[in-house]
Amino acid sequence: ILRAVPAVSPMTGRMKDVAIWGSALTVPQIAALVVDPGTGVLEPANLLYHSAAADLIGWWRLGDGVGDVYPTIVDQSAGGNDGTMTAMAANDFVAWP
């Protein structure tokens, strides 16, 4: 994901979560990913309790301190697809507020 390719600009922003689903999500399911229904605040949901959790293939919560130890990024889904950061330094992995 986001591997630099010659003649293509790499991403310059930040990613908080990466999730891969086994099927397309509906518009309400997508909205439920980022909006707390109780407060309406934009905050990533706990995908393990999402209505489509059974189709969650992988979920990597980047920089939130949940099990990640550089260079490993732990898959928080039941898939167990842990990732390894490459071509990065430990300080490239920053905690989110």
Salt bridges, closest charged atoms under 4 A:
GLU43 OE2 - LYS16 NZ 3.75
ASP64 OD2 - ARG61 NE 2.67
